Amino acid sequence: MQITIKIDAPELVGAVNNLAVAMGGKATSNKNTSIKEEKGKKPETKQDSKETKEDKSDSQVKTFKPEELRAKAAEVSKSGKREEVKALLTKFEVKNITSVPEERSAEFMSALEAL
């Protein structure tokens, strides 16, 4: 038994095709749609491409939680480099580890590891 559905709402075609692929079926398209199925890939929607861009930017810049920075700073301090850790706080213009801005946490961690 074959079921054929014709959709005249191009904005919904991607969603329906994604649903079909998720259910183990095969996404199809006809001449009225602009979505093409690539072998081994599900059709990409606007939302998918946004998430992919966000994932790429997240993976490029690793951030650290204040707890992680604090643990590394404690480790470095215990190895006899307490003054260097204090100097690093001064360099980053912060009073304590929890004040390190999230966007600079990777840079701070790298500096700690370099000590």
C-alpha positions as CSV (number, residue, x, y, z in Angstrom):
1,M,0.0,0.0,0.0
2,Q,1.5,3.4,-1.0
3,I,0.3,6.7,0.4
4,T,1.0,9.8,-1.5
5,I,0.6,13.2,0.1
6,K,0.8,16.5,-1.8
7,I,1.6,19.5,0.3
8,D,1.1,23.0,-1.2
9,A,2.6,24.7,1.9
10,P,6.4,24.9,1.2
11,E,7.2,26.0,4.7
12,L,5.8,22.7,6.1
13,V,7.4,20.4,3.6
14,G,10.7,20.4,5.5
15,A,9.0,19.6,8.8
16,V,7.0,16.7,7.2
17,N,10.1,15.3,5.5
18,N,12.0,15.5,8.8
19,L,9.2,13.6,10.5
20,A,9.2,11.0,7.8
21,V,13.0,10.5,8.1
22,A,12.7,10.3,11.9
23,M,10.1,7.6,11.6
24,G,12.3,5.5,9.4
25,G,10.7,6.4,6.2
26,K,12.1,8.1,3.2
27,A,11.6,11.8,2.6
28,T,10.4,12.6,-0.9
29,S,9.9,15.8,-2.8
30,N,8.1,16.7,-6.0
31,K,8.4,19.4,-8.5
32,N,6.4,21.8,-6.3
33,T,8.9,21.8,-3.5
34,S,12.4,23.1,-3.2
35,I,13.7,20.5,-0.8
36,K,16.0,17.9,-2.1
37,E,17.0,14.8,-0.3
38,E,20.7,14.0,-0.2
39,K,21.8,10.4,0.1
40,G,22.3,9.6,3.8
41,K,21.3,13.1,5.0
42,K,18.0,14.4,6.2
43,P,16.7,17.5,4.6
44,E,17.9,20.6,6.4
45,T,15.5,23.2,7.7
46,K,16.2,26.8,8.6
47,Q,16.2,25.8,12.3
48,D,18.7,23.0,11.7
49,S,21.1,25.4,10.0
50,K,20.8,27.9,12.9
51,E,21.6,25.1,15.4
52,T,24.5,23.9,13.4
53,K,26.0,27.4,13.3
54,E,25.5,27.8,17.0
55,D,27.0,24.4,17.7
56,K,30.1,25.3,15.6
57,S,30.6,28.6,17.4
58,D,30.2,26.9,20.8
59,S,32.7,24.2,19.9
60,Q,35.2,26.9,18.8
61,V,35.3,28.7,22.1
62,K,35.4,26.5,25.2
63,T,34.2,28.2,28.4
64,F,35.0,27.2,31.9
65,K,32.8,27.4,35.0
66,P,34.2,29.4,38.0
67,E,34.5,26.2,39.9
68,E,36.8,24.8,37.3
69,L,38.9,27.9,37.2
70,R,39.0,27.9,41.0
71,A,40.2,24.3,41.2
72,K,43.0,24.9,38.7
73,A,44.0,28.1,40.5
74,A,44.2,26.2,43.8
75,E,46.3,23.5,42.1
76,V,48.7,26.0,40.7
77,S,48.8,27.9,44.0
78,K,49.6,24.8,46.0
79,S,52.5,24.1,43.6
80,G,54.2,27.3,45.0
81,K,52.9,29.8,42.4
82,R,50.4,31.7,44.6
83,E,51.9,35.1,43.7
84,E,51.7,34.3,40.0
85,V,48.0,33.5,40.3
86,K,47.4,36.8,42.1
87,A,49.3,38.6,39.3
88,L,47.1,36.8,36.8
89,L,44.0,38.1,38.6
90,T,45.5,41.6,38.4
91,K,46.2,41.2,34.7
92,F,42.6,40.2,34.0
93,E,41.4,43.1,36.2
94,V,39.3,41.0,38.5
95,K,39.3,40.7,42.3
96,N,38.7,37.0,42.4
97,I,38.2,33.9,40.2
98,T,34.4,34.1,40.2
99,S,34.7,37.6,38.7
100,V,36.5,36.3,35.5
101,P,34.0,37.0,32.7
102,E,32.7,33.8,31.0
103,E,33.9,34.9,27.6
104,R,37.5,35.2,29.0
105,S,37.4,32.0,31.0
106,A,39.3,30.0,28.4
107,E,42.0,32.6,28.2
108,F,42.3,32.6,32.0
109,M,42.5,28.8,32.1
110,S,45.2,28.8,29.5
111,A,47.2,31.3,31.5
112,L,46.8,29.2,34.6
113,E,48.0,26.1,32.7
114,A,51.0,28.0,31.4
115,L,52.1,28.7,35.0
